[in-house]
Amino acid sequence: TAVCGKWQLGHEKDSPKHFGFDEACLWQHTRRPPRYANPGLEYDGVEKDFTHGEYGPALVNEFAMEFISRKHDRPFFLYYPMMLTHSPYQPTPDSPDWDPGAIGENVNANEKHFADMTAFMDKLIGQLDARLSKLGIRDNTIVMFVGDNGTGRSVTTRFKDTDYPGGKGTTTARGTHVPFIASWPAVIREPRVNRDPISSTDFLPTICQIAGLPVPADTDGISFLPQIRNENGPRREWLYGWYSPRQRNDMTVTEFVFDLDYKLYADGRFFDLRADPFEKVPL
């Protein structure tokens, strides 16, 4: 098992091992250096600084591909919380204004680079996909890509031919409805869209089932392996959210439950998501 990318689960050098990861290549593990141009990373807790125009996300991707190359002849698990596409929105090596000598997280930062960062993220995933194919294991490797929250509120993107303002830190669809793509050529033979709700808690039981392992009895998740296989099976009917921004000392909490049609907050606010998807007017 390996983890690579962004880390926020403890500064101890052996912290990744406590979460079940044998190997690690991380940013923000024991410290918080720059993450993009000329970054600082930790390899299994050992700090390493780069000062010759290296690009952090590309270095992390190299670790991911090297790990897969070493482990491709046996079952492996790679958790890859990518640093892209997070603020500060800085140039990538493919950007016209890329500066290999840039030092620090505020150099050349501008929302215009969000598109470049998204394109570079896609490029890295393509490299990972190509490596799996080169090793002959692409068909029987499941790759799951999922966003962790909405885009930063300073960025407006395009979605379904219309402007879509970012909503990170909000509890509307702009902050909680994220992309999810599963690719497993040996099992998913035709592209399709599934509208069943999925929660982040559902990944653990799904991965356990895929690996042929017992699902922990105390998990809140529901496996979506039937949906992956295009079979009938248990379907999540609702989603529950409990949100305390940055764990404020006053424990301010926003609590809600919703399905595809309606949403109810603990304070009594109730929304018709079909008519009002961004919760502008409570019923």
C-alpha positions in Angstrom: 0.0 0.0 0.0 1.1 3.5 -0.7 -0.1 7.1 -0.3 1.2 10.0 -2.3 0.2 13.7 -2.7 -1.4 15.9 -0.1 -1.4 15.0 3.6 -3.2 16.5 6.6 -3.4 13.6 9.1 -0.5 14.2 11.5 3.1 15.5 11.4 4.7 12.4 12.9 7.2 10.8 10.5 5.5 7.4 10.9 1.9 8.8 10.7 1.1 7.2 7.3 1.9 3.8 8.7 -0.7 4.3 11.4 -3.2 4.6 8.6 -2.1 1.5 6.8 0.3 2.8 4.2 3.7 1.0 3.7 5.2 3.8 1.5 4.6 7.5 1.3 5.5 10.5 -0.9 3.8 13.5 0.6 3.5 17.3 0.7 2.7 18.9 4.1 3.6 15.8 6.1 6.1 17.1 8.6 6.1 20.8 7.5 4.5 23.1 5.0 6.9 24.1 2.2 5.9 25.2 -1.4 4.1 22.5 -3.2 4.3 23.4 -6.9 7.5 25.0 -8.4 10.6 24.0 -6.5 8.7 22.1 -3.8 9.5 20.4 -0.6 8.3 16.8 -0.2 8.6 13.9 2.4 9.5 10.4 1.2 8.6 8.0 4.0 9.0 10.9 6.4 12.4 12.0 5.1 12.3 15.7 4.0 13.6 16.5 0.5 13.8 19.9 -1.1 13.9 20.6 -4.9 15.5 23.7 -6.2 16.2 23.2 -10.0 12.8 23.9 -11.5 11.1 20.7 -10.5 7.2 20.6 -10.2 5.7 19.0 -7.1 2.7 17.2 -8.8 5.0 15.7 -11.4 7.4 14.4 -8.8 4.5 12.8 -6.9 3.2 11.3 -10.1 6.7 9.8 -10.7 6.5 8.2 -7.3 3.0 6.8 -8.1 4.2 5.2 -11.4 7.4 3.8 -9.8 5.4 2.2 -7.0 3.0 0.6 -9.5 5.9 -0.6 -11.6 7.5 -2.3 -8.5 4.2 -3.9 -7.3 2.4 -4.7 -10.6 2.9 -8.5 -10.2 0.8 -8.6 -7.0 -2.3 -6.9 -5.5 -1.6 -3.3 -4.5 -3.5 -0.3 -3.3 -2.5 3.3 -4.0 -4.3 6.3 -2.4 -3.4 9.4 -4.4 -4.8 12.7 -3.0 -3.5 15.0 -5.7 -2.2 18.4 -4.9 -3.8 19.8 -8.0 -6.0 21.7 -8.6 -5.7 23.7 -5.3 -5.0 27.3 -4.6 -2.6 29.1 -4.9 -3.3 28.9 -8.6 0.2 29.1 -10.0 1.6 28.3 -13.5 2.4 24.7 -14.4 5.3 23.6 -16.6 2.9 23.7 -19.6 1.8 27.3 -18.9 3.1 30.2 -21.1 4.3 32.0 -17.9 5.9 29.1 -16.2 8.9 30.2 -14.2 11.3 27.4 -13.2 13.0 29.7 -10.7 9.8 30.6 -8.8 10.1 30.2 -5.0 7.1 30.4 -2.7 3.4 29.8 -2.9 2.4 33.4 -3.8 4.6 33.9 -6.9 2.5 34.4 -10.1 -0.6 33.2 -8.4 -3.8 34.0 -10.4 -7.2 32.4 -11.0 -6.4 32.2 -14.7 -4.0 29.3 -14.0 -6.9 27.1 -12.7 -7.5 25.8 -16.2 -3.8 25.1 -16.8 -3.7 23.2 -13.5 -6.8 21.2 -14.4 -5.2 20.3 -17.8 -1.9 19.2 -16.1 -3.9 17.1 -13.6 -5.5 15.3 -16.5 -2.1 14.9 -18.1 -0.7 13.2 -15.0 -3.7 10.8 -14.8 -3.1 10.0 -18.4 0.5 9.1 -17.7 -0.6 6.8 -14.8 -3.2 5.2 -17.1 -0.5 4.6 -19.7 1.9 3.0 -17.2 -0.8 0.5 -16.1 -1.3 -0.4 -19.8 2.4 -0.7 -20.4 2.7 -3.1 -17.4 -0.2 -5.2 -18.8 -2.5 -4.7 -15.8 -4.8 -1.9 -16.9 -7.8 -4.2 -17.6 -7.9 -5.7 -14.1 -7.0 -2.5 -12.2 -9.8 -0.4 -11.0 -9.1 3.4 -11.0 -11.5 5.6 -9.1 -11.2 9.4 -9.5 -13.2 11.6 -7.1 -13.2 15.2 -6.1 -13.0 16.1 -2.4 -15.1 19.3 -2.3 -16.2 22.2 -4.5 -13.9 24.5 -6.4 -12.6 27.6 -4.6 -15.2 30.4 -4.6 -12.9 32.8 -6.5 -13.1 30.5 -9.6 -16.0 30.2 -12.1 -15.8 27.2 -14.4 -18.1 25.9 -17.1 -20.5 23.0 -16.5 -23.2 21.9 -18.9 -22.7 25.0 -21.1 -23.2 27.5 -18.3 -21.1 29.3 -15.7 -20.6 27.4 -12.5 -19.3 29.4 -9.5 -17.1 27.5 -7.1 -18.6 26.7 -3.7 -15.9 25.2 -1.6 -16.9 25.4 2.1 -20.6 25.6 1.4 -23.2 22.8 2.0 -25.0 23.3 -1.3 -24.3 21.2 -4.4 -21.5 23.6 -5.3 -19.6 22.4 -2.3 -20.7 18.8 -1.9 -21.5 17.4 -5.4 -18.2 16.3 -6.8 -17.0 14.4 -9.9 -16.6 10.6 -9.6 -15.4 8.4 -12.4 -14.7 4.6 -12.1 -12.7 2.8 -14.8 -12.2 -1.0 -14.7 -12.0 -2.3 -18.3 -12.4 -5.9 -17.4 -15.7 -5.2 -15.7 -17.0 -1.9 -17.0 -17.1 -2.6 -20.7 -19.4 0.3 -21.9 -19.5 3.9 -20.7 -22.5 4.8 -18.7 -23.8 7.3 -16.1 -25.3 6.2 -12.8 -27.4 8.7 -10.8 -27.5 6.7 -7.6 -26.2 8.8 -4.7 -22.7 7.9 -3.3 -21.1 9.1 -0.1 -17.3 9.1 0.6 -18.1 6.6 3.4 -19.1 4.2 0.6 -15.6 3.7 -0.7 -14.3 1.5 2.2 -17.0 -1.2 1.8 -16.7 -1.0 -2.0 -12.9 -1.5 -2.0 -13.2 -4.3 0.5 -15.7 -6.1 -1.7 -13.6 -5.7 -4.8 -10.6 -7.1 -2.9 -12.6 -10.0 -1.5 -12.2 -8.8 2.1 -14.9 -8.7 4.8 -16.5 -5.3 5.2 -16.0 -3.9 8.7 -19.3 -4.2 10.7 -19.2 -0.7 12.1 -18.9 1.1 8.8 -21.6 3.6 7.7 -20.9 3.0 4.1 -22.9 1.1 1.4 -20.9 -0.7 -1.3 -21.5 0.6 -4.8 -19.9 -2.5 -6.4 -23.3 -3.5 -7.9 -23.5 -0.1 -9.7 -20.0 -0.6 -11.0 -21.0 -4.0 -12.3 -24.3 -2.7 -13.7 -26.2 -5.0 -11.4 -29.1 -4.7 -9.0 -28.1 -4.3 -5.4 -28.4 -2.1 -2.3 -28.9 1.5 -3.2 -28.3 4.5 -1.0 -31.6 6.4 -0.7 -30.2 9.4 1.2 -27.0 11.2 2.2 -26.2 12.7 5.6 -23.9 15.6 6.2 -22.2 17.0 9.4 -20.0 20.0 8.7 -17.9 22.0 11.2 -15.6 24.3 9.2 -12.0 23.9 10.5 -13.4 22.4 13.7 -14.0 25.9 15.2 -13.7 26.1 19.0 -17.4 26.9 19.3 -18.1 23.7 17.4 -20.4 25.5 14.9 -22.1 22.6 13.1 -24.2 22.5 10.0 -26.2 19.2 9.8 -28.4 18.0 7.0 -29.9 15.1 5.1 -30.9 14.9 1.5 -31.7 12.8 -1.5 -32.0 13.7 -5.2 -35.2 15.7 -4.6 -35.3 17.3 -1.2 -32.9 18.5 1.5 -33.6 19.1 5.2 -31.3 21.0 7.6 -31.3 20.4 11.4 -32.4 24.0 11.9 -35.6 23.3 9.9 -34.7 24.7 6.5 -36.2 22.6 3.7 -35.4 22.8 0.0 -36.9 21.4 -3.2 -33.6 20.5 -5.0 -35.3 19.9 -8.3 -36.7 23.4 -8.5 -34.0 25.1 -6.4 -30.7 23.1 -6.7 -28.6 25.8 -5.1 -30.9 26.4 -2.1 -31.8 30.0 -2.7 -35.4 29.9 -1.3 -36.3 27.5 1.5 -39.9 26.1 1.4 
